[in-house]
Amino acid sequence: MKYMMILNADPETESTATPREEDLNAMGRYNEELIKAGVMLAGEGLHPSSEGARVEYAGDERTVIDGPFTETKELIAGFWIIQAANKAEALEWARRIPLKTGRVEVRQVFDVSEFPQDNEFVQKEVQWREEHGESRTA
């Protein structure tokens, strides 16, 4: 099963400062562990919300709102997608993330097999994966 570990933002991750070398090295060692264990599928850090935007939807209307966004508890600073046997294993990997403070949310990623297989777009997704490999997560 695929799980996403979502690192919530905080004032430090929302700053434009480069991470401290100690923190960068600790995270690098953690990512190395994930890779060596064969569980890491993807992982990235995100630029602060001051460099981003949101699109809000109301019927046919689309409104773009430029960052920064003030509620850091609702923002994402980065993520990992891992392959784990179950939720308990995914949570064990999340517990090992080298954070001193913060919060990581762990959520299972839908697998294409969980959707109605007679749906035209599910069938197209299955075909695409067969042709290009299983790495696509959407």
Secondary structure as GFF3:
##gff-version 3
##sequence-region A 1 138
A	DSSP	beta_strand	2	8	.	.	.	ID=ss1
A	DSSP	alpha_helix	11	14	.	.	.	ID=ss2
A	DSSP	alpha_helix	21	36	.	.	.	ID=ss3
A	DSSP	beta_strand	40	45	.	.	.	ID=ss4
A	DSSP	three_ten_helix	49	51	.	.	.	ID=ss5
A	DSSP	beta_strand	53	58	.	.	.	ID=ss6
A	DSSP	beta_strand	61	66	.	.	.	ID=ss7
A	DSSP	three_ten_helix	72	74	.	.	.	ID=ss8
A	DSSP	beta_strand	76	83	.	.	.	ID=ss9
A	DSSP	alpha_helix	87	95	.	.	.	ID=ss10
A	DSSP	beta_strand	104	108	.	.	.	ID=ss11
A	DSSP	three_ten_helix	112	114	.	.	.	ID=ss12
A	DSSP	alpha_helix	120	132	.	.	.	ID=ss13
###
